[in-house]
């Protein structure tokens, strides 16, 4: 479920859980004595979290507060404000640039990691743990390697934030429609994807009743992703990079997607993206993540290519007409050694709260990892997460049965990070999205769009 409009404060409790249609939470063991240790400066405490409106965050507002209050003997609870993803970056920047202490914790997309670390807007969780022997330990071993890429994506490799979800790019497709129209397998490359989209744009009595696919261009992140999905299939890119992806930027902070051989790939990817436009719904250029999810779940699209945490409702009978009808695969690729770019946005502890409050928030995050990440199991079991971060969840039969998209995870390989270490990346992403959208709207050629994006992005990095 995704939300539009202004940010809302969701107060924990049974009523809220019922409102969002979450299943009752399973019992979670009481926090350890260390976790629940009393902090004399916080009696009682309410931990305040700012999260964006993806499904994984719902339990932060509806389930986890009551569970944590129970675990701490009602000494500490939490309250979460959910904010629309499309305006979340502006929201948390305004809070932290103003050194606000209104929120104890805040969640970000992975693309904002460099901004948070570079501007020192969060406590480093690893430093808190190492410098305070009286605190419980966060059990980092429960997480998948991919989930920890962005929490430790900084020059020192320290763990600054806790993973929240580990989203990956996937193709969701209607197995029943594929079978009905004689399409034996999902697309292996982008030409296949285009041809399938064309074949499954189905017209009856002069009216299109199903479109083959869609683009998602209303926002910076989905618009940029539409283009980069097609680039990932050409990896691996420039080898030996530690702080970048070796295609958009390299470790020398050079913009390289519009230079040399990369330029050819960038133009090809944009041409390939534009080629599916005839098989997308009217107004698709105005689709944001919720619009794409809704169209698919309403049965209006034969397949979509997007991040799996953006269409969590596909297997939820309360919001979807296509439950049990979908197959899930990694995105198409052009080379056998294609790359997959996992997305794991951390949750951080605000640097502008007192150290004592920071320790209290640290206790909560440590509790989340206790008993092999039992609280994270709650997120999965209450329907709040479709992007597992725990190692054990990738092979959990119950999760695979309820969330078949997870089965696509083991097929993904060659994980590389997005170059989020540089705070300027957010602006570069915006520039690329603008130029991609201009091309899809027939206002620029693909060549002009890529060349202009390269020049504008290089100017941003040079100014830094």
N, C-alpha and C positions, 0 to 999 in steps of 0.2 A: 504494500500500500504506500502511496506517495501522496504528499499534500501540496496544495497550492495556496497562494495568498500569504498573508502575514504570518509571522512566527507565532506559535501558540505555546503556552505553558501547560504541560500535562502533569497533573498531580497523581502520584502513585495511589493505587488502591484497587479494590475488587471491581468497583464500577468502571474504572478506566480500562481494566483488562477485558471486561465484558464488552465495552464499547468498541474496542478494536478487534473483537472476535478472537482473542488469544485463548488457547487451551489452558486449563489450570496448570500452574507450574508444579513440577514434581518437588518433593521435599529436598532441601539442600542442607547439609550438615552445618551445625553451628560453627561459627568461626573459631579458630584456635585461640587459646588464651592470649597469645602474643598479639594476634590480629585485633582482638576485642579489647586490648588493654586500654585503660582509661587515660585520656588526655585531659588534664585539669583545666586547660583553657577552652575546652569545647564540651560543655555539659548542658544540654544535649547538643548534637550537631546535625545539621542538614547539609549534605554535600550537594553543591549546585553544579549541574552539568549542562553544557550547551552542545547539542548534537543536531545533525541534519536529518532530513525526513526520508531516510532509507529504512527498509524493513528491519535491518539488524539492530537499529537503534530503538525500536519500539519497547523492548523489554527494559531498557534503561529508564523508561518513563512509566511502565505499567507493571512490571513484575519484579525486577531486581530491587527496587526500593524497599518493598515489604520484606523480601527475603533477607536483605542485609540488615534491616532493622531487627528482624527476628534473630539473626546471627549475632548481633551485638547487644542483645537484651534490651532493645529499644533505645540504646544510647545514641546510635547514629543511624540516620537514614539519608535519603537523597531525593532530589527533585530535578527533573530534566526539562529543559526548554527545547522543543523541536523547531527547527528553522528550515525553510525551504532551501534545498540544495542550491538552486540557481542563484540565491543571494547570500549563501552562507559565507563565502569568502569575504565579501564586503562587511558582513556582520562581525566576524571574529577579528578582522583587521581593525575595525573601528574600536572594538573593545580593548584590544591589546595595545594598539598604538597609543591609546589614551591611558594606558597603565591601569585599566579597570580591574577591580578585584570582585566584580559582581558574580563571576563564575569561577568555581574551583577547578573544574575540568572542562576541556573543550575537545571536540572531535574535529578532525580535518580530513580532507581527501589527501591521498599521498602526494598529489601535485603541489601541495602547499608546505611540504616538509621543509624545504630549504628556507622558506620565509620564516617559519617558526624557529628553527635552529639558528639560522643566520642572524636573526634579530634578538635571540636569547629571550624568547617569549614564554619558555617553559622550563620547569625544573628538569634536569636530567635524572631519570629514574634510577639509572645505574649508579650515579653519584650519591643519591639519597640512600640507596641500599648499602653502598660501601662505607658511608660515613656515619651510619646510625645502626650500631649492632643490636640495639633493642627492638628494632622493627622486624616484622616478618620478612621472609624472602619471597620475592616474585619468582615463581618456578618457570623460567624461560624455556625449559626443556620440553614443555608440553606443546609448544607451537611448531608448526611446520617451518622449514627453512624459508620458504617463500613469504610467509607471514611476517618474518623478522627483517626482511630486506629494508623496508622503509623506516621502521623504528630505529635502525642502526645506520641509516644512510647519512653519514656525516664524516668529516675527515678523520676523526678519532675512532670511528666505528663503535661508539658507545650507544647503549640502548636508552633512548630519550623518552619514547612513548610506548604504550602497550597496544598490540594489534587489536583491531576491532573486527574486521572482516577481511577475507582474502578473495576479492573478486577477480574473475578472469574473463577474457573475451571468448564468447562462445556463439555458435549458431544454434538457435532453436528453430525447429522445423516441424510442420504438421505431418506426422507419419501417415495418417489416414489419407491426406490429400496427395502425398507423394505416391502412395500405393494406387489410389484411384486413377491417377493420370500416368501410371506406368513409369515413374521415376524411381529407379531402384536404389539409389544411394544419395546421401547429401553431397554437396559440392566439395571436391578436393582442391580445386584452384578457383581463381576469381572469374575466369571465363565460364566455368561450369556454373558458378553462382549466378552470373548474369543470364545465362541461357535458361536455367531453372526458373529464375524470377520472371522471365518472359513467358515461359510455358505455363506458369501458374498464375498469371494475370488473367483471370477467367471472366469472360463476358457472356451474359445470357440476356436475350431479348433486348439487345442494345445497351445494356447497363453492366458495368463491371461490378461483380459481386465479391470478388476477392482479388487483392493485389499480391504480386509475387513477393514484395519486400518493401522496405522503406528506408529513407535516410532519417537522421536525427540531427537537425541543424539549428534548433532554436537557442541552444546554449553553447558556451565556449567549450566545455569539456566534451559533450557528445559530438559537436561539430568537428573538433580536432580529432576525436577518436575515429569517426567515420573514415577519415583519410589515413590515419596511421594504421588501422587494422589491415589495410592493403599493403602497407610497407613492411609490417612484421614478417610477412611470408617470404621476404628476401634475405633474411638474416643468415649467418651472423654478420654483424657489421664490423666496424673498425675494432680490432682486438686490443686487449690489454687495458680497457677503460675501467676505472674504479668509481668514478663519480658521475658518469654520464652513460648514454646509450650508444655512443659512437655513430649515430646517424643524424639526429637533430643537433646535438652538441658533442664536442669531445672534451677530454679532461683539461685542455688548455682554454676552455670557455670560448672556443671558436664555433660559430654557426656553420654547419656543413651540409645541411639537407639540400641546399640549392647549388652545390658545387660539384664539379667532377661527375663521376658515375652516379653519385647520389641524386644529382639533379634529374637525370634520366628516369630513375626510379620514382622520384617525387612526382614528376609530370605524368608518368604512366599511371601511378596510383590515383591521381586526380581524374585522369581520363576514364579510368575504370569505374571510379565512383560515379562520375557523371553518366556513364552509360546505363546505369540502372534507373535513372530518373523516370523514363517512360513507364516503368512498372511499379511506381510508388503512388500512394494516394494523392489526390489534390490537396495542396496545402502542406505537403510533407516537409517542406523547408521550414515550417513553423513548428515542427514536432520537437518536443523536449523528451527526456527519458520517460515521464509518465504517459505521454501521448503514444509513444511507440509500444510501451507495455500494454496499455489499454486496448489499442488496435489489435494487437496479437491475441490478447485474452478474450476479446470479443469475437474472434474468428474471422477478422477482416484481412489478415496477412498470412501468407503461406509460410514465410520464414523471416527471421530477423537476425541481425548480427549486432551484438551489443554486449555490455558487461552483465554478468549473470545476476548481480544483486539488484539490477534495475527492473527486473520483471519477476520478482519473487512470487507474485500471485498466480503465475501460470498453472500451478498445481493446487491451488486453493479453490475449492468449489464455491466458496462464498463470493468470489470476485471473478472467476474464470469460467468460460464456456468450453475450454479446451483441455480440461483436466484429463490426464492419461493419454492424450493424443500426440504428445510432443516427443521428438527425439532431440538429443543434444550432442554436439560434436565441437571440437576445437575449430577455430576459423580456418578458411581455406589458406593454402600456401603455394608458393611458386618454386621453392627449393626444399629439398629433403631436410636440410638443417635449419628450418624456419625457427623463428623466435616467438616466445610467448612472454607477454609483459603482464605480470600479476599486479593487482592494485590492492594495497592494504593501507588504508588510512588509519593512523594511530589516534589514540586518545591521550591527551597531554594534561599535565598539571600546571596550572597558570602560575607563571613566575611572580606575579604581582600580589599573590596571597602570602600570608606569613608562612614561615617555615613550619610552624606548628600545624597550621591548617594543611600544608602540603604533606606532612607526615600522615595526617588523618586520611587524606585522599590516597596516599600510598598504601595504607592498610586496606582500603577498599579494593584497590587494584591487585594487591597480593591475595586477598580473599578470592578474587575471581579465578586465580590459578590453583587454588588449593585442591587437593584430592584429584589430581590429574585434570584440572580445569573443569571441575564439576559445574561451576556457575556458567561456563560457556556452553555446556550441555543444555542448560536451562534455556539459553538463547535459541538453540536449535529446536528444542522440544516444544517451545511455546510459539514456534512459527516466526520468530523474529530474525533469524539469520539464514541465509541461503549460501553463504560464502565461508565455509569452515576454515578456521585458523588452527585447529588442533590436529596433531598427527593422527590420533585415533579416529577422528571423525571421517577421514577419507575412506575407511574400510568398514564403517559402522553399517550393518545391514538395515537397521531401521531408518537411518538417514538416507541411504541410497534408495530405499523403497519410497520414502516420502518426497525426497528431493533428487530425482534421477539426474539432474544437471551435474551433481557432484561426480558422477561416474566419468565425466569428461576430463576431470582434473588430472588423473594419472597419465592421460595421453599427452599432456602439455609438457614441453621440455625447453631447454635452452632459455631459461628465464633471464631477462635483462631488465635493469631498472630504467625508468623514465628519468631524464636528467633533472630531477627536482632539487638537487643540492643547491643549484644556483637560484637565488630568489627571483632573478629576472625571467626564469622559465615561465612563470604565470603570464607575463606580458607576451612572451614569444608564442605561447599557446594561443593567446587571444588573437595575435596578429595572423597566425596561420589559419585559425578558424574564419576570420574575416575574409581572407583571400580565397579560401576554399568555398565559402558561401557565395562570394561574388562570382566565381566560376560556375557554380551550380545554378545560379540565377541568370546565366548567360550574359553577365556584364563584363566578363574578362575571359580570355582564353586560359587554358591550363598553364601554358608556358608563361604568360604574363603574370598570372597569379603566383606561381612558384617563385619567379624571379623577384617580384615585388615583395613577397613574404621573406625571401632571403635577405634582400637589401634592408628592409625595415628591421628585421630581427638582428642583423649584424650591427646596425646602428644602435640598438638597445644595449647589446653587449659591450660595444665600444664605449658607450657613455658610462657604463658601470666601472 
